[in-house]
Amino acid sequence: MSKRLTVELDYETTDRIVVLDLRDMYDDFCNDLEQRKNDLGCAIFEMDKDQDIKFIKKHLKAMRMILRFYGHDPKTESIQEYDSRYNRGS
């Protein structure tokens, strides 16, 4: 027998979950990019290093655009700063 749990979340909590998850992915892609540039990482999208770097950058740009839509710019604000701002209710 399967059990089901229903949870209601307000918009702010849903937004926060999205931002925290996207920021985690953004940080992972930043690390992947640095490793790939230094021949330490493995291919993410393409075996060709230059093409792979190009695609990683393209995905980072898209993630940053989405994060900015939610009020967080990963280039100017740490996730701790965002979380602190969120917890203060700003």
C-alpha positions as CSV (number, residue, x, y, z in Angstrom):
1,M,0.0,0.0,0.0
2,S,1.4,3.4,-1.0
3,K,1.2,6.3,1.4
4,R,0.8,9.8,0.2
5,L,1.8,13.1,1.9
6,T,0.4,16.4,0.7
7,V,2.3,19.5,1.6
8,E,1.2,23.1,0.9
9,L,4.0,25.6,0.3
10,D,3.6,29.4,0.0
11,Y,5.2,31.1,-3.0
12,E,8.1,32.5,-1.0
13,T,9.1,29.0,0.2
14,T,8.8,27.5,-3.3
15,D,10.9,30.3,-4.7
16,R,13.5,29.8,-2.0
17,I,13.7,26.0,-2.8
18,V,14.2,26.8,-6.5
19,V,16.9,29.4,-5.8
20,L,18.8,27.1,-3.4
21,D,18.7,24.2,-5.8
22,L,19.6,26.2,-8.8
23,R,22.4,27.9,-6.9
24,D,23.8,24.5,-6.0
25,M,23.8,23.5,-9.6
26,Y,25.3,26.8,-10.6
27,D,28.2,26.3,-8.1
28,D,28.7,22.7,-9.4
29,F,28.9,24.0,-13.0
30,C,31.4,26.7,-12.0
31,N,33.6,24.0,-10.5
32,D,33.1,21.8,-13.5
33,L,34.1,24.7,-15.8
34,E,37.3,25.4,-13.8
35,Q,38.2,21.7,-13.8
36,R,37.5,21.3,-17.5
37,K,39.6,24.4,-18.3
38,N,42.5,22.9,-16.4
39,D,42.2,19.4,-17.9
40,L,41.2,18.0,-14.6
41,G,37.5,17.4,-15.1
42,C,35.6,15.1,-17.3
43,A,33.3,16.0,-20.2
44,I,29.9,17.2,-19.3
45,F,28.2,17.9,-22.6
46,E,30.8,17.3,-25.3
47,M,34.0,15.3,-25.5
48,D,35.7,18.2,-27.3
49,K,37.1,20.4,-24.5
50,D,36.4,23.7,-26.3
51,Q,32.9,22.8,-27.2
52,D,32.3,21.5,-23.7
53,I,33.5,24.7,-22.1
54,K,31.2,26.6,-24.5
55,F,28.2,24.6,-23.4
56,I,29.0,24.8,-19.7
57,K,29.2,28.6,-20.0
58,K,25.9,28.7,-21.9
59,H,24.2,26.8,-19.1
60,L,25.8,29.0,-16.5
61,K,24.5,32.1,-18.3
62,A,21.0,30.6,-18.4
63,M,21.0,29.6,-14.7
64,R,22.2,33.1,-13.7
65,M,19.3,34.6,-15.7
66,I,16.8,32.4,-13.9
67,L,18.4,33.1,-10.5
68,R,18.3,36.9,-11.2
69,F,14.6,36.5,-12.0
70,Y,14.2,35.1,-8.4
71,G,16.1,38.0,-7.0
72,H,19.5,36.4,-6.5
73,D,22.6,37.2,-8.6
74,P,25.3,34.5,-8.0
75,K,28.0,36.8,-9.2
76,T,27.3,39.5,-6.6
77,E,25.7,37.7,-3.7
78,S,26.7,34.5,-1.8
79,I,24.1,31.9,-1.1
80,Q,24.6,32.7,2.6
81,E,23.8,36.4,2.0
82,Y,20.7,35.4,0.0
83,D,19.6,33.0,2.8
84,S,20.2,35.6,5.4
85,R,18.2,38.2,3.4
86,Y,15.4,35.7,3.0
87,N,15.3,34.9,6.7
88,R,15.1,38.6,7.6
89,G,12.0,38.9,5.4
90,S,13.4,41.3,2.9
